[in-house]
Amino acid sequence: MNRVYVCSCFGITEKQVKEHAEAGACTPRQIASLSKAGTDCGSCVRRIQGILGRGTCPRRELLEQGVPALTADVEQDPALSEAA
């Protein structure tokens, strides 16, 4: 099995970052909160940014339309509306 590590501090692979991105994580900070990648030495943050690119992101698109962040998160994850 060929694993390409993005974050060697926590053993996070490129595949894992892409899976988190497909699930809705749009920023390195969101990837970090899901996987810890980028929270130790920080050398992988630029690589994570490169993987995420500037492609479509439901949260980013809502924020650009002026929808507040919490509302954007609730619209993306109905479970958050119960917590709000």
All heavy atoms as a GROMACS GRO file, in nm:
protein
  618
    1MET      N    1   0.084  -0.117   0.000
    1MET     CA    2   0.000   0.000   0.000
    1MET      C    3   0.089   0.124   0.000
    1MET      O    4   0.180   0.136   0.079
    1MET     CB    5  -0.091  -0.001   0.123
    1MET     CG    6  -0.182   0.118   0.131
    1MET     SD    7  -0.283   0.121   0.279
    1MET     CE    8  -0.401  -0.005   0.240
    2ASN      N    9   0.062   0.215  -0.090
    2ASN     CA   10   0.139   0.337  -0.102
    2ASN      C   11   0.068   0.450  -0.028
    2ASN      O   12  -0.036   0.496  -0.070
    2ASN     CB   13   0.157   0.372  -0.249
    2ASN     CG   14   0.250   0.489  -0.269
    2ASN    OD1   15   0.319   0.530  -0.178
    2ASN    ND2   16   0.251   0.542  -0.389
    3ARG      N   17   0.128   0.494   0.082
    3ARG     CA   18   0.069   0.603   0.160
    3ARG      C   19   0.154   0.728   0.145
    3ARG      O   20   0.275   0.723   0.164
    3ARG     CB   21   0.062   0.567   0.308
    3ARG     CG   22  -0.038   0.460   0.336
    3ARG     CD   23  -0.053   0.442   0.485
    3ARG     NE   24  -0.154   0.341   0.508
    3ARG     CZ   25  -0.160   0.267   0.615
    3ARG    NH1   26  -0.071   0.280   0.711
    3ARG    NH2   27  -0.255   0.178   0.630
    4VAL      N   28   0.092   0.836   0.110
    4VAL     CA   29   0.161   0.963   0.100
    4VAL      C   30   0.121   1.044   0.223
    4VAL      O   31   0.007   1.087   0.236
    4VAL     CB   32   0.122   1.037  -0.030
    4VAL    CG1   33   0.191   1.172  -0.037
    4VAL    CG2   34   0.156   0.953  -0.151
    5TYR      N   35   0.218   1.062   0.314
    5TYR     CA   36   0.189   1.135   0.436
    5TYR      C   37   0.195   1.285   0.414
    5TYR      O   38   0.290   1.336   0.355
    5TYR     CB   39   0.286   1.094   0.548
    5TYR     CG   40   0.257   0.956   0.600
    5TYR    CD1   41   0.329   0.847   0.555
    5TYR    CD2   42   0.155   0.936   0.692
    5TYR    CE1   43   0.300   0.720   0.601
    5TYR    CE2   44   0.126   0.810   0.739
    5TYR     CZ   45   0.199   0.701   0.693
    5TYR     OH   46   0.170   0.577   0.738
    6VAL      N   47   0.092   1.352   0.460
    6VAL     CA   48   0.088   1.497   0.456
    6VAL      C   49   0.143   1.549   0.588
    6VAL      O   50   0.224   1.640   0.591
    6VAL     CB   51  -0.057   1.547   0.435
    6VAL    CG1   52  -0.066   1.697   0.451
    6VAL    CG2   53  -0.108   1.504   0.300
    7CYS      N   54   0.099   1.490   0.696
    7CYS     CA   55   0.141   1.530   0.831
    7CYS      C   56   0.214   1.412   0.896
    7CYS      O   57   0.149   1.315   0.936
    7CYS     CB   58   0.019   1.570   0.914
    7CYS     SG   59   0.058   1.611   1.085
    8SER      N   60   0.344   1.423   0.903
    8SER     CA   61   0.420   1.313   0.963
    8SER      C   62   0.411   1.314   1.115
    8SER      O   63   0.429   1.211   1.179
    8SER     CB   64   0.566   1.315   0.917
    8SER     OG   65   0.625   1.439   0.947
    9CYS      N   66   0.379   1.428   1.174
    9CYS     CA   67   0.365   1.436   1.320
    9CYS      C   68   0.252   1.344   1.370
    9CYS      O   69   0.264   1.279   1.474
    9CYS     CB   70   0.338   1.579   1.364
    9CYS     SG   71   0.472   1.695   1.333
   10PHE      N   72   0.142   1.340   1.296
   10PHE     CA   73   0.026   1.263   1.338
   10PHE      C   74  -0.009   1.150   1.241
   10PHE      O   75  -0.112   1.084   1.257
   10PHE     CB   76  -0.096   1.354   1.358
   10PHE     CG   77  -0.077   1.449   1.473
   10PHE    CD1   78  -0.048   1.582   1.451
   10PHE    CD2   79  -0.084   1.405   1.604
   10PHE    CE1   80  -0.030   1.670   1.557
   10PHE    CE2   81  -0.066   1.491   1.711
   10PHE     CZ   82  -0.037   1.624   1.687
   11GLY      N   83   0.073   1.129   1.138
   11GLY     CA   84   0.051   1.018   1.045
   11GLY      C   85  -0.073   1.035   0.959
   11GLY      O   86  -0.141   0.939   0.927
   12ILE      N   87  -0.103   1.158   0.920
   12ILE     CA   88  -0.222   1.186   0.839
   12ILE      C   89  -0.183   1.181   0.691
   12ILE      O   90  -0.088   1.247   0.649
   12ILE     CB   91  -0.283   1.324   0.873
   12ILE    CG1   92  -0.312   1.335   1.023
   12ILE    CG2   93  -0.407   1.351   0.790
   12ILE    CD1   94  -0.406   1.230   1.077
   13THR      N   95  -0.256   1.103   0.615
   13THR     CA   96  -0.225   1.085   0.474
   13THR      C   97  -0.302   1.183   0.386
   13THR      O   98  -0.401   1.243   0.428
   13THR     CB   99  -0.260   0.942   0.428
   13THR    OG1  100  -0.401   0.923   0.438
   13THR    CG2  101  -0.186   0.838   0.509
   14GLU      N  102  -0.255   1.194   0.263
   14GLU     CA  103  -0.323   1.277   0.164
   14GLU      C  104  -0.466   1.227   0.143
   14GLU      O  105  -0.560   1.305   0.131
   14GLU     CB  106  -0.246   1.274   0.032
   14GLU     CG  107  -0.299   1.367  -0.072
   14GLU     CD  108  -0.208   1.375  -0.194
   14GLU    OE1  109  -0.084   1.378  -0.176
   14GLU    OE2  110  -0.261   1.378  -0.305
   15LYS      N  111  -0.483   1.096   0.144
   15LYS     CA  112  -0.616   1.037   0.126
   15LYS      C  113  -0.710   1.081   0.238
   15LYS      O  114  -0.826   1.116   0.213
   15LYS     CB  115  -0.605   0.885   0.123
   15LYS     CG  116  -0.738   0.815   0.107
   15LYS     CD  117  -0.723   0.665   0.107
   15LYS     CE  118  -0.860   0.599   0.102
   15LYS     NZ  119  -0.854   0.456   0.122
   16GLN      N  120  -0.661   1.083   0.362
   16GLN     CA  121  -0.744   1.125   0.474
   16GLN      C  122  -0.784   1.272   0.462
   16GLN      O  123  -0.898   1.308   0.490
   16GLN     CB  124  -0.670   1.102   0.606
   16GLN     CG  125  -0.658   0.955   0.642
   16GLN     CD  126  -0.568   0.934   0.762
   16GLN    OE1  127  -0.451   0.971   0.760
   16GLN    NE2  128  -0.624   0.875   0.867
   17VAL      N  129  -0.690   1.357   0.421
   17VAL     CA  130  -0.721   1.499   0.404
   17VAL      C  131  -0.828   1.514   0.297
   17VAL      O  132  -0.925   1.589   0.315
   17VAL     CB  133  -0.594   1.580   0.367
   17VAL    CG1  134  -0.630   1.724   0.329
   17VAL    CG2  135  -0.496   1.580   0.484
   18LYS      N  136  -0.814   1.442   0.186
   18LYS     CA  137  -0.913   1.450   0.078
   18LYS      C  138  -1.049   1.400   0.125
   18LYS      O  139  -1.152   1.456   0.087
   18LYS     CB  140  -0.866   1.372  -0.044
   18LYS     CG  141  -0.752   1.441  -0.116
   18LYS     CD  142  -0.706   1.360  -0.235
   18LYS     CE  143  -0.593   1.430  -0.308
   18LYS     NZ  144  -0.543   1.353  -0.422
   19GLU      N  145  -1.052   1.296   0.207
   19GLU     CA  146  -1.180   1.245   0.260
   19GLU      C  147  -1.247   1.349   0.348
   19GLU      O  148  -1.369   1.369   0.341
   19GLU     CB  149  -1.158   1.114   0.337
   19GLU     CG  150  -1.126   0.997   0.247
   19GLU     CD  151  -1.083   0.872   0.323
   19GLU    OE1  152  -1.063   0.879   0.447
   19GLU    OE2  153  -1.068   0.768   0.258
   20HIS      N  154  -1.169   1.416   0.433
   20HIS     CA  155  -1.225   1.522   0.518
   20HIS      C  156  -1.277   1.637   0.432
   20HIS      O  157  -1.382   1.694   0.461
   20HIS     CB  158  -1.121   1.573   0.617
   20HIS     CG  159  -1.088   1.477   0.726
   20HIS    ND1  160  -1.183   1.415   0.804
   20HIS    CD2  161  -0.968   1.431   0.771
   20HIS    CE1  162  -1.124   1.336   0.892
   20HIS    NE2  163  -0.993   1.344   0.874
   21ALA      N  164  -1.203   1.669   0.325
   21ALA     CA  165  -1.246   1.777   0.235
   21ALA      C  166  -1.376   1.740   0.166
   21ALA      O  167  -1.466   1.823   0.154
   21ALA     CB  168  -1.137   1.806   0.132
   22GLU      N  169  -1.389   1.615   0.123
   22GLU     CA  170  -1.513   1.571   0.059
   22GLU      C  171  -1.630   1.574   0.157
   22GLU      O  172  -1.744   1.594   0.117
   22GLU     CB  173  -1.495   1.430   0.002
   22GLU     CG  174  -1.405   1.426  -0.119
   22GLU     CD  175  -1.370   1.284  -0.162
   22GLU    OE1  176  -1.424   1.187  -0.104
   22GLU    OE2  177  -1.287   1.270  -0.253
   23ALA      N  178  -1.600   1.557   0.285
   23ALA     CA  179  -1.704   1.560   0.387
   23ALA      C  180  -1.740   1.703   0.429
   23ALA      O  181  -1.830   1.721   0.511
   23ALA     CB  182  -1.660   1.479   0.509
   24GLY      N  183  -1.669   1.803   0.373
   24GLY     CA  184  -1.707   1.940   0.401
   24GLY      C  185  -1.602   2.029   0.465
   24GLY      O  186  -1.625   2.148   0.483
   25ALA      N  187  -1.486   1.974   0.503
   25ALA     CA  188  -1.380   2.057   0.559
   25ALA      C  189  -1.317   2.138   0.447
   25ALA      O  190  -1.271   2.082   0.348
   25ALA     CB  191  -1.275   1.971   0.628
   26CYS      N  192  -1.317   2.270   0.460
   26CYS     CA  193  -1.273   2.358   0.351
   26CYS      C  194  -1.144   2.432   0.381
   26CYS      O  195  -1.088   2.495   0.291
   26CYS     CB  196  -1.381   2.461   0.321
   26CYS     SG  197  -1.538   2.389   0.276
   27THR      N  198  -1.100   2.431   0.505
   27THR     CA  199  -0.981   2.508   0.542
   27THR      C  200  -0.884   2.419   0.621
   27THR      O  201  -0.924   2.318   0.680
   27THR     CB  202  -1.020   2.627   0.632
   27THR    OG1  203  -1.071   2.577   0.756
   27THR    CG2  204  -1.121   2.718   0.564
   28PRO      N  205  -0.757   2.458   0.624
   28PRO     CA  206  -0.662   2.382   0.707
   28PRO      C  207  -0.705   2.375   0.853
   28PRO      O  208  -0.684   2.274   0.920
   28PRO     CB  209  -0.531   2.461   0.691
   28PRO     CG  210  -0.543   2.522   0.555
   28PRO     CD  211  -0.690   2.559   0.543
   29ARG      N  212  -0.769   2.480   0.903
   29ARG     CA  213  -0.815   2.480   1.042
   29ARG      C  214  -0.922   2.373   1.064
   29ARG      O  215  -0.924   2.304   1.165
   29ARG     CB  216  -0.869   2.617   1.080
   29ARG     CG  217  -0.910   2.624   1.225
   29ARG     CD  218  -0.944   2.763   1.264
   29ARG     NE  219  -0.819   2.839   1.266
   29ARG     CZ  220  -0.810   2.964   1.307
   29ARG    NH1  221  -0.916   3.028   1.348
   29ARG    NH2  222  -0.694   3.026   1.307
   30GLN      N  223  -1.013   2.358   0.967
   30GLN     CA  224  -1.116   2.254   0.978
   30GLN      C  225  -1.054   2.115   0.968
   30GLN      O  226  -1.095   2.024   1.040
   30GLN     CB  227  -1.223   2.274   0.871
   30GLN     CG  228  -1.307   2.397   0.896
   30GLN     CD  229  -1.398   2.432   0.780
   30GLN    OE1  230  -1.380   2.385   0.668
   30GLN    NE2  231  -1.496   2.516   0.806
   31ILE      N  232  -0.955   2.099   0.882
   31ILE     CA  233  -0.883   1.971   0.872
   31ILE      C  234  -0.814   1.944   1.006
   31ILE      O  235  -0.819   1.831   1.057
   31ILE     CB  236  -0.779   1.974   0.758
   31ILE    CG1  237  -0.847   1.988   0.622
   31ILE    CG2  238  -0.690   1.850   0.763
   31ILE    CD1  239  -0.929   1.870   0.576
   32ALA      N  240  -0.753   2.045   1.066
   32ALA     CA  241  -0.684   2.029   1.194
   32ALA      C  242  -0.780   1.985   1.304
   32ALA      O  243  -0.746   1.899   1.386
   32ALA     CB  244  -0.615   2.160   1.233
   33SER      N  245  -0.899   2.043   1.306
   33SER     CA  246  -0.993   2.006   1.413
   33SER      C  247  -1.044   1.864   1.395
   33SER      O  248  -1.083   1.800   1.492
   33SER     CB  249  -1.108   2.106   1.421
   33SER     OG  250  -1.192   2.094   1.310
   34LEU      N  251  -1.040   1.813   1.274
   34LEU     CA  252  -1.085   1.677   1.249
   34LEU      C  253  -0.974   1.574   1.267
   34LEU      O  254  -1.001   1.459   1.304
   34LEU     CB  255  -1.142   1.665   1.107
   34LEU     CG  256  -1.269   1.745   1.080
   34LEU    CD1  257  -1.298   1.748   0.930
   34LEU    CD2  258  -1.385   1.683   1.156
   35SER      N  259  -0.849   1.613   1.238
   35SER     CA  260  -0.743   1.512   1.234
   35SER      C  261  -0.616   1.549   1.310
   35SER      O  262  -0.527   1.467   1.321
   35SER     CB  263  -0.702   1.488   1.088
   35SER     OG  264  -0.641   1.603   1.034
   36LYS      N  265  -0.604   1.670   1.361
   36LYS     CA  266  -0.486   1.724   1.427
   36LYS      C  267  -0.375   1.763   1.329
   36LYS      O  268  -0.274   1.819   1.369
   36LYS     CB  269  -0.429   1.628   1.531
   36LYS     CG  270  -0.516   1.605   1.652
   36LYS     CD  271  -0.448   1.506   1.741
   36LYS     CE  272  -0.458   1.545   1.885
   36LYS     NZ  273  -0.384   1.450   1.970
   37ALA      N  274  -0.391   1.734   1.201
   37ALA     CA  275  -0.288   1.768   1.103
   37ALA      C  276  -0.264   1.918   1.104
   37ALA      O  277  -0.358   1.997   1.100
   37ALA     CB  278  -0.329   1.722   0.964
   38GLY      N  279  -0.140   1.959   1.113
   38GLY     CA  280  -0.105   2.100   1.112
   38GLY      C  281  -0.101   2.165   1.249
   38GLY      O  282  -0.073   2.284   1.259
   39THR      N  283  -0.126   2.088   1.355
   39THR     CA  284  -0.131   2.149   1.488
   39THR      C  285  -0.004   2.131   1.570
   39THR      O  286   0.006   2.185   1.679
   39THR     CB  287  -0.250   2.092   1.569
   39THR    OG1  288  -0.232   1.952   1.585
   39THR    CG2  289  -0.382   2.121   1.501
   40ASP      N  290   0.094   2.058   1.518
   40ASP     CA  291   0.218   2.039   1.593
   40ASP      C  292   0.327   2.130   1.537
   40ASP      O  293   0.337   2.244   1.575
   40ASP     CB  294   0.260   1.893   1.593
   40ASP     CG  295   0.368   1.862   1.695
   40ASP    OD1  296   0.375   1.932   1.797
   40ASP    OD2  297   0.445   1.766   1.674
   41CYS      N  298   0.402   2.085   1.440
   41CYS     CA  299   0.510   2.167   1.386
   41CYS      C  300   0.461   2.266   1.281
   41CYS      O  301   0.524   2.368   1.256
   41CYS     CB  302   0.622   2.081   1.329
   41CYS     SG  303   0.588   2.007   1.168
   42GLY      N  304   0.347   2.237   1.216
   42GLY     CA  305   0.289   2.329   1.120
   42GLY      C  306   0.346   2.322   0.980
   42GLY      O  307   0.302   2.394   0.890
   43SER      N  308   0.444   2.236   0.958
   43SER     CA  309   0.507   2.231   0.826
   43SER      C  310   0.415   2.177   0.716
   43SER      O  311   0.442   2.198   0.598
   43SER     CB  312   0.636   2.150   0.830
   43SER     OG  313   0.608   2.014   0.855
   44CYS      N  314   0.306   2.113   0.752
   44CYS     CA  315   0.217   2.054   0.653
   44CYS      C  316   0.102   2.146   0.613
   44CYS      O  317   0.026   2.115   0.522
   44CYS     CB  318   0.160   1.922   0.705
   44CYS     SG  319   0.063   1.939   0.855
   45VAL      N  320   0.089   2.261   0.677
   45VAL     CA  321  -0.026   2.348   0.652
   45VAL      C  322  -0.032   2.392   0.505
   45VAL      O  323  -0.138   2.389   0.443
   45VAL     CB  324  -0.026   2.469   0.747
   45VAL    CG1  325  -0.136   2.569   0.710
   45VAL    CG2  326  -0.045   2.422   0.890
   46ARG      N  327   0.081   2.428   0.448
   46ARG     CA  328   0.080   2.470   0.307
   46ARG      C  329   0.044   2.354   0.215
   46ARG      O  330  -0.023   2.374   0.115
   46ARG     CB  331   0.216   2.528   0.267
   46ARG     CG  332   0.236   2.665   0.326
   46ARG     CD  333   0.361   2.728   0.273
   46ARG     NE  334   0.381   2.855   0.339
   46ARG     CZ  335   0.394   2.968   0.275
   46ARG    NH1  336   0.393   2.971   0.145
   46ARG    NH2  337   0.412   3.080   0.342
   47ARG      N  338   0.087   2.236   0.250
   47ARG     CA  339   0.052   2.119   0.169
   47ARG      C  340  -0.099   2.094   0.178
   47ARG      O  341  -0.164   2.063   0.078
   47ARG     CB  342   0.129   1.997   0.217
   47ARG     CG  343   0.099   1.873   0.141
   47ARG     CD  344   0.221   1.818   0.072
   47ARG     NE  345   0.186   1.707  -0.012
   47ARG     CZ  346   0.222   1.582   0.012
   47ARG    NH1  347   0.301   1.555   0.113
   47ARG    NH2  348   0.184   1.486  -0.067
   48ILE      N  349  -0.156   2.107   0.296
   48ILE     CA  350  -0.301   2.092   0.314
   48ILE      C  351  -0.374   2.198   0.232
   48ILE      O  352  -0.472   2.167   0.164
   48ILE     CB  353  -0.339   2.098   0.463
   48ILE    CG1  354  -0.283   1.977   0.537
   48ILE    CG2  355  -0.491   2.107   0.479
   48ILE    CD1  356  -0.292   1.986   0.687
   49GLN      N  357  -0.325   2.321   0.235
   49GLN     CA  358  -0.385   2.428   0.155
   49GLN      C  359  -0.383   2.391   0.007
   49GLN      O  360  -0.479   2.414  -0.065
   49GLN     CB  361  -0.312   2.560   0.175
   49GLN     CG  362  -0.337   2.623   0.309
   49GLN     CD  363  -0.249   2.744   0.334
   49GLN    OE1  364  -0.134   2.749   0.290
   49GLN    NE2  365  -0.304   2.842   0.405
   50GLY      N  366  -0.272   2.332  -0.038
   50GLY     CA  367  -0.260   2.292  -0.176
   50GLY      C  368  -0.358   2.182  -0.214
   50GLY      O  369  -0.415   2.182  -0.323
   51ILE      N  370  -0.380   2.089  -0.123
   51ILE     CA  371  -0.475   1.980  -0.148
   51ILE      C  372  -0.617   2.036  -0.154
   51ILE      O  373  -0.696   1.999  -0.241
   51ILE     CB  374  -0.464   1.871  -0.039
   51ILE    CG1  375  -0.329   1.800  -0.050
   51ILE    CG2  376  -0.579   1.771  -0.049
   51ILE    CD1  377  -0.297   1.709   0.067
   52LEU      N  378  -0.649   2.126  -0.062
   52LEU     CA  379  -0.783   2.185  -0.060
   52LEU      C  380  -0.806   2.276  -0.178
   52LEU      O  381  -0.917   2.282  -0.231
   52LEU     CB  382  -0.804   2.263   0.070
   52LEU     CG  383  -0.801   2.180   0.198
   52LEU    CD1  384  -0.810   2.273   0.319
   52LEU    CD2  385  -0.910   2.076   0.200
   53GLY      N  386  -0.702   2.348  -0.220
   53GLY     CA  387  -0.713   2.438  -0.334
   53GLY      C  388  -0.821   2.543  -0.313
   53GLY      O  389  -0.860   2.575  -0.202
   54ARG      N  390  -0.871   2.596  -0.423
   54ARG     CA  391  -0.979   2.694  -0.418
   54ARG      C  392  -1.103   2.639  -0.487
   54ARG      O  393  -1.178   2.711  -0.548
   54ARG     CB  394  -0.936   2.825  -0.484
   54ARG     CG  395  -0.829   2.902  -0.411
   54ARG     CD  396  -0.871   2.952  -0.278
   54ARG     NE  397  -0.979   3.047  -0.289
   54ARG     CZ  398  -1.045   3.096  -0.188
   54ARG    NH1  399  -1.016   3.060  -0.067
   54ARG    NH2  400  -1.141   3.182  -0.206
   55GLY      N  401  -1.119   2.509  -0.479
   55GLY     CA  402  -1.234   2.446  -0.542
   55GLY      C  403  -1.363   2.481  -0.471
   55GLY      O  404  -1.367   2.562  -0.379
   56THR      N  405  -1.470   2.417  -0.514
   56THR     CA  406  -1.599   2.445  -0.453
   56THR      C  407  -1.602   2.397  -0.309
   56THR      O  408  -1.548   2.293  -0.275
   56THR     CB  409  -1.712   2.375  -0.531
   56THR    OG1  410  -1.689   2.235  -0.528
   56THR    CG2  411  -1.719   2.424  -0.673
   57CYS      N  412  -1.661   2.476  -0.227
   57CYS     CA  413  -1.675   2.445  -0.085
   57CYS      C  414  -1.810   2.500  -0.042
   57CYS      O  415  -1.830   2.622  -0.044
   57CYS     CB  416  -1.563   2.508  -0.005
   57CYS     SG  417  -1.583   2.489   0.172
   58PRO      N  418  -1.901   2.415  -0.002
   58PRO     CA  419  -2.034   2.464   0.037
   58PRO      C  420  -2.029   2.573   0.144
   58PRO      O  421  -2.097   2.673   0.135
   58PRO     CB  422  -2.106   2.339   0.088
   58PRO     CG  423  -2.036   2.226   0.023
   58PRO     CD  424  -1.892   2.271   0.007
   59ARG      N  425  -1.946   2.556   0.246
   59ARG     CA  426  -1.938   2.657   0.352
   59ARG      C  427  -1.884   2.788   0.298
   59ARG      O  428  -1.934   2.894   0.329
   59ARG     CB  429  -1.847   2.608   0.465
   59ARG     CG  430  -1.914   2.512   0.557
   59ARG     CD  431  -1.829   2.495   0.681
   59ARG     NE  432  -1.886   2.393   0.764
   59ARG     CZ  433  -1.827   2.280   0.796
   59ARG    NH1  434  -1.707   2.254   0.753
   59ARG    NH2  435  -1.887   2.192   0.872
   60ARG      N  436  -1.777   2.778   0.216
   60ARG     CA  437  -1.717   2.899   0.161
   60ARG      C  438  -1.816   2.972   0.072
   60ARG      O  439  -1.827   3.094   0.077
   60ARG     CB  440  -1.591   2.864   0.082
   60ARG     CG  441  -1.516   2.986   0.035
   60ARG     CD  442  -1.392   2.954  -0.046
   60ARG     NE  443  -1.300   2.867   0.024
   60ARG     CZ  444  -1.253   2.753  -0.027
   60ARG    NH1  445  -1.289   2.712  -0.146
   60ARG    NH2  446  -1.168   2.680   0.041
   61GLU      N  447  -1.890   2.898  -0.009
   61GLU     CA  448  -1.989   2.960  -0.098
   61GLU      C  449  -2.097   3.031  -0.018
   61GLU      O  450  -2.137   3.142  -0.052
   61GLU     CB  451  -2.049   2.855  -0.190
   61GLU     CG  452  -1.950   2.805  -0.295
   61GLU     CD  453  -2.002   2.686  -0.373
   61GLU    OE1  454  -2.119   2.646  -0.353
   61GLU    OE2  455  -1.925   2.632  -0.453
   62LEU      N  456  -2.143   2.972   0.091
   62LEU     CA  457  -2.244   3.037   0.175
   62LEU      C  458  -2.188   3.162   0.242
   62LEU      O  459  -2.255   3.264   0.250
   62LEU     CB  460  -2.297   2.939   0.279
   62LEU     CG  461  -2.388   2.828   0.226
   62LEU    CD1  462  -2.414   2.724   0.335
   62LEU    CD2  463  -2.518   2.885   0.174
   63LEU      N  464  -2.064   3.153   0.289
   63LEU     CA  465  -2.003   3.269   0.355
   63LEU      C  466  -1.985   3.383   0.256
   63LEU      O  467  -2.005   3.500   0.291
   63LEU     CB  468  -1.870   3.230   0.417
   63LEU     CG  469  -1.880   3.137   0.539
   63LEU    CD1  470  -1.742   3.090   0.580
   63LEU    CD2  471  -1.951   3.205   0.654
   64GLU      N  472  -1.947   3.351   0.132
   64GLU     CA  473  -1.931   3.455   0.031
   64GLU      C  474  -2.065   3.520  -0.004
   64GLU      O  475  -2.070   3.634  -0.048
   64GLU     CB  476  -1.864   3.397  -0.094
   64GLU     CG  477  -1.717   3.368  -0.072
   64GLU     CD  478  -1.652   3.294  -0.188
   64GLU    OE1  479  -1.723   3.258  -0.284
   64GLU    OE2  480  -1.530   3.272  -0.181
   65GLN      N  481  -2.176   3.448   0.017
   65GLN     CA  482  -2.308   3.502  -0.008
   65GLN      C  483  -2.358   3.584   0.110
   65GLN      O  484  -2.468   3.638   0.108
   65GLN     CB  485  -2.408   3.390  -0.038
   65GLN     CG  486  -2.380   3.315  -0.165
   65GLN     CD  487  -2.468   3.193  -0.180
   65GLN    OE1  488  -2.560   3.171  -0.102
   65GLN    NE2  489  -2.438   3.110  -0.278
   66GLY      N  490  -2.278   3.590   0.217
   66GLY     CA  491  -2.315   3.670   0.333
   66GLY      C  492  -2.390   3.595   0.440
   66GLY      O  493  -2.439   3.654   0.535
   67VAL      N  494  -2.398   3.462   0.430
   67VAL     CA  495  -2.463   3.382   0.533
   67VAL      C  496  -2.364   3.369   0.649
   67VAL      O  497  -2.250   3.331   0.628
   67VAL     CB  498  -2.502   3.242   0.479
   67VAL    CG1  499  -2.564   3.157   0.588
   67VAL    CG2  500  -2.596   3.256   0.361
   68PRO      N  501  -2.402   3.403   0.772
   68PRO     CA  502  -2.311   3.392   0.886
   68PRO      C  503  -2.256   3.251   0.902
   68PRO      O  504  -2.322   3.154   0.865
   68PRO     CB  505  -2.398   3.430   1.007
   68PRO     CG  506  -2.511   3.507   0.948
   68PRO     CD  507  -2.532   3.453   0.810
   69ALA      N  508  -2.136   3.240   0.959
   69ALA     CA  509  -2.067   3.112   0.970
   69ALA      C  510  -2.151   3.007   1.042
   69ALA      O  511  -2.162   2.894   0.996
   69ALA     CB  512  -1.934   3.131   1.042
   70LEU      N  513  -2.211   3.042   1.155
   70LEU     CA  514  -2.290   2.944   1.229
   70LEU      C  515  -2.408   2.897   1.146
   70LEU      O  516  -2.436   2.778   1.140
   70LEU     CB  517  -2.339   3.001   1.362
   70LEU     CG  518  -2.422   2.906   1.449
   70LEU    CD1  519  -2.343   2.779   1.479
   70LEU    CD2  520  -2.466   2.971   1.576
   71THR      N  521  -2.474   2.988   1.077
   71THR     CA  522  -2.586   2.949   0.991
   71THR      C  523  -2.538   2.859   0.880
   71THR      O  524  -2.602   2.760   0.847
   71THR     CB  525  -2.654   3.074   0.931
   71THR    OG1  526  -2.690   3.160   1.038
   71THR    CG2  527  -2.775   3.038   0.849
   72ALA      N  528  -2.421   2.889   0.822
   72ALA     CA  529  -2.366   2.806   0.716
   72ALA      C  530  -2.338   2.667   0.768
   72ALA      O  531  -2.366   2.566   0.702
   72ALA     CB  532  -2.239   2.869   0.659
   73ASP      N  533  -2.282   2.657   0.890
   73ASP     CA  534  -2.254   2.526   0.948
   73ASP      C  535  -2.382   2.448   0.973
   73ASP      O  536  -2.391   2.329   0.949
   73ASP     CB  537  -2.176   2.539   1.078
   73ASP     CG  538  -2.033   2.586   1.055
   73ASP    OD1  539  -1.985   2.573   0.939
   73ASP    OD2  540  -1.970   2.634   1.150
   74VAL      N  541  -2.486   2.515   1.022
   74VAL     CA  542  -2.614   2.450   1.050
   74VAL      C  543  -2.677   2.400   0.921
   74VAL      O  544  -2.730   2.290   0.915
   74VAL     CB  545  -2.710   2.545   1.127
   74VAL    CG1  546  -2.849   2.490   1.132
   74VAL    CG2  547  -2.657   2.569   1.266
   75GLU      N  548  -2.670   2.481   0.816
   75GLU     CA  549  -2.728   2.440   0.688
   75GLU      C  550  -2.655   2.319   0.632
   75GLU      O  551  -2.714   2.235   0.566
   75GLU     CB  552  -2.722   2.556   0.588
   75GLU     CG  553  -2.822   2.663   0.620
   75GLU     CD  554  -2.814   2.780   0.523
   75GLU    OE1  555  -2.745   2.767   0.421
   75GLU    OE2  556  -2.878   2.882   0.550
   76GLN      N  557  -2.526   2.305   0.659
   76GLN     CA  558  -2.449   2.193   0.610
   76GLN      C  559  -2.467   2.069   0.697
   76GLN      O  560  -2.459   1.958   0.649
   76GLN     CB  561  -2.300   2.228   0.603
   76GLN     CG  562  -2.267   2.332   0.499
   76GLN     CD  563  -2.310   2.288   0.362
   76GLN    OE1  564  -2.277   2.179   0.318
   76GLN    NE2  565  -2.389   2.370   0.293
   77ASP      N  566  -2.489   2.089   0.826
   77ASP     CA  567  -2.502   1.976   0.919
   77ASP      C  568  -2.623   1.998   1.008
   77ASP      O  569  -2.616   2.069   1.107
   77ASP     CB  570  -2.374   1.965   1.004
   77ASP     CG  571  -2.374   1.841   1.090
   77ASP    OD1  572  -2.475   1.768   1.096
   77ASP    OD2  573  -2.270   1.813   1.154
   78PRO      N  574  -2.737   1.938   0.973
   78PRO     CA  575  -2.860   1.958   1.050
   78PRO      C  576  -2.844   1.924   1.199
   78PRO      O  577  -2.916   1.978   1.281
   78PRO     CB  578  -2.960   1.864   0.982
   78PRO     CG  579  -2.906   1.842   0.846
   78PRO     CD  580  -2.757   1.851   0.856
   79ALA      N  581  -2.750   1.838   1.234
   79ALA     CA  582  -2.731   1.803   1.374
   79ALA      C  583  -2.688   1.925   1.454
   79ALA      O  584  -2.715   1.935   1.573
   79ALA     CB  585  -2.627   1.692   1.388
   80LEU      N  586  -2.621   2.021   1.389
   80LEU     CA  587  -2.578   2.142   1.458
   80LEU      C  588  -2.696   2.231   1.493
   80LEU      O  589  -2.689   2.309   1.587
   80LEU     CB  590  -2.478   2.220   1.372
   80LEU     CG  591  -2.343   2.154   1.352
   80LEU    CD1  592  -2.259   2.236   1.256
   80LEU    CD2  593  -2.270   2.136   1.484
   81SER      N  594  -2.806   2.222   1.419
   81SER     CA  595  -2.920   2.307   1.449
   81SER      C  596  -2.982   2.270   1.583
   81SER      O  597  -3.038   2.354   1.650
   81SER     CB  598  -3.025   2.297   1.338
   81SER     OG  599  -3.077   2.166   1.329
   82GLU      N  600  -2.965   2.144   1.622
   82GLU     CA  601  -3.017   2.102   1.753
   82GLU      C  602  -2.932   2.162   1.864
   82GLU      O  603  -2.984   2.194   1.969
   82GLU     CB  604  -3.014   1.949   1.762
   82GLU     CG  605  -3.106   1.883   1.662
   82GLU     CD  606  -3.086   1.733   1.653
   82GLU    OE1  607  -3.009   1.678   1.733
   82GLU    OE2  608  -3.148   1.670   1.566
   83ALA      N  609  -2.802   2.180   1.838
   83ALA     CA  610  -2.712   2.234   1.939
   83ALA      C  611  -2.723   2.386   1.948
   83ALA      O  612  -2.693   2.445   2.048
   83ALA     CB  613  -2.567   2.196   1.908
   84ALA      N  614  -2.767   2.450   1.839
   84ALA     CA  615  -2.771   2.598   1.836
   84ALA      C  616  -2.889   2.654   1.909
   84ALA      O  617  -2.984   2.597   1.945
   84ALA     CB  618  -2.775   2.645   1.691
   0.00000   0.00000   0.00000
